[in-house]
Amino acid sequence: TKMADRRTKIIALASSSARTAAGESAAFDIERFSEALLFIDTTAASGSSPTLDFDVECGPADDEMAFIHTEPSQITGTGKTLVNLTNLGKWLRLSWDIGGSGPSFTFEAKITLKT
């Protein structure tokens, strides 16, 4: 039997930039996808005890995004983080919070969605 091709889509959730405060990506309609890989690349971290926390948020509509799907491990320095996501809802966005004294993180985040 012939195997059906899987469909994929790559979305840039946050472009590479230095950030010092909380933020979030736009909300994306991901209804036709069932799983994803989230790639976070942190290339710089500074300040006293800097912390970077992410929430993958889902919801039934783009204006109902208050539901936390996944909280990846806290980031405290540079490096690459890969998060496997399943059981996705209709909408998805990524939010982040930066803590510490005088903190700054340079990071980018992309997601590869799969049917």
DRENKOL-308345 format. One line per 3 residues: their letters; for each residue x, y, z of C-alpha. Coordinates in nm, 2 decimals, decimal comma. Example, Ala and Ser with C-alpha at 12.3 -4.5 7.8 and 13.67 -1.06 7.14 Angstrom:
<tilums>
AS) 1,23 -0,45 0,78 ~ 1,37 -0,11 0,71 .
</tilums>
This chain:
<tilums>
TKM) 0,00 0,00 0,00 ~ 0,11 0,35 -0,07 ~ 0,17 0,57 0,23 .
ADR) -0,01 0,90 0,24 ~ 0,21 1,21 0,25 ~ 0,21 1,41 0,57 .
RTK) 0,15 1,78 0,54 ~ 0,37 2,02 0,73 ~ 0,38 2,40 0,78 .
IIA) 0,65 2,61 0,94 ~ 0,55 2,93 1,13 ~ 0,79 3,18 1,28 .
LAS) 0,64 3,26 1,62 ~ 0,91 3,51 1,73 ~ 1,19 3,64 1,51 .
SSA) 1,55 3,66 1,65 ~ 1,56 3,97 1,87 ~ 1,68 4,09 2,21 .
RTA) 1,39 4,11 2,45 ~ 1,36 4,24 2,81 ~ 0,99 4,20 2,89 .
AGE) 0,70 3,97 2,85 ~ 0,54 3,92 2,51 ~ 0,35 3,69 2,28 .
SAA) 0,32 3,58 1,92 ~ 0,02 3,63 1,70 ~ -0,25 3,36 1,73 .
FDI) -0,24 3,11 1,44 ~ -0,52 2,88 1,31 ~ -0,38 2,53 1,33 .
ERF) -0,70 2,33 1,30 ~ -0,58 2,09 1,03 ~ -0,27 1,99 1,22 .
SEA) -0,25 1,73 1,50 ~ 0,11 1,76 1,63 ~ 0,40 2,00 1,62 .
LLF) 0,77 2,05 1,71 ~ 0,85 2,39 1,88 ~ 1,21 2,51 1,83 .
IDT) 1,34 2,78 2,06 ~ 1,70 2,91 1,99 ~ 1,83 3,13 2,27 .
TAA) 2,16 3,30 2,15 ~ 2,22 3,55 2,43 ~ 2,13 3,60 2,79 .
SGS) 2,24 3,87 3,03 ~ 2,15 4,03 3,36 ~ 2,15 3,90 3,71 .
SPT) 1,98 3,55 3,74 ~ 1,79 3,59 3,41 ~ 1,50 3,36 3,35 .
LDF) 1,29 3,30 3,04 ~ 0,96 3,11 3,06 ~ 0,74 3,01 2,77 .
DVE) 0,37 2,90 2,75 ~ 0,22 2,73 2,45 ~ -0,14 2,86 2,46 .
CGP) -0,44 2,71 2,28 ~ -0,80 2,80 2,25 ~ -1,12 2,74 2,06 .
ADD) -1,09 3,08 1,90 ~ -0,82 3,34 1,84 ~ -0,97 3,57 2,11 .
EMA) -1,00 3,28 2,36 ~ -0,63 3,20 2,42 ~ -0,62 3,18 2,80 .
FIH) -0,56 2,80 2,80 ~ -0,21 2,68 2,87 ~ -0,13 2,37 2,66 .
TEP) 0,24 2,32 2,75 ~ 0,50 2,50 2,97 ~ 0,85 2,41 2,85 .
SQI) 1,13 2,41 3,10 ~ 1,26 2,74 3,22 ~ 1,56 2,88 3,02 .
TGT) 1,84 3,05 3,21 ~ 2,11 3,08 2,94 ~ 2,19 3,02 2,58 .
GKT) 2,10 2,70 2,40 ~ 1,84 2,52 2,19 ~ 1,51 2,39 2,32 .
LVN) 1,29 2,14 2,14 ~ 0,93 2,07 2,26 ~ 0,71 1,80 2,12 .
LTN) 0,34 1,90 2,11 ~ 0,04 1,68 2,05 ~ -0,34 1,70 2,08 .
LGK) -0,34 2,06 1,95 ~ -0,65 2,27 1,94 ~ -0,79 2,51 1,68 .
WLR) -0,57 2,81 1,77 ~ -0,21 2,84 1,90 ~ 0,02 3,11 2,02 .
LSW) 0,34 3,14 2,22 ~ 0,38 3,37 2,51 ~ 0,69 3,44 2,72 .
DIG) 0,79 3,61 3,04 ~ 1,14 3,73 3,13 ~ 1,26 3,76 3,49 .
GSG) 1,57 3,85 3,69 ~ 1,75 4,18 3,76 ~ 1,82 4,37 3,43 .
PSF) 1,74 4,06 3,22 ~ 1,77 4,04 2,84 ~ 1,74 3,74 2,62 .
TFE) 1,79 3,71 2,24 ~ 1,58 3,43 2,10 ~ 1,38 3,31 1,81 .
AKI) 1,10 3,05 1,81 ~ 0,96 2,85 1,52 ~ 0,70 2,57 1,51 .
TLK) 0,67 2,29 1,25 ~ 0,31 2,17 1,24 ~ 0,23 1,82 1,11 .
T) -0,09 1,65 1,00 .
</tilums>
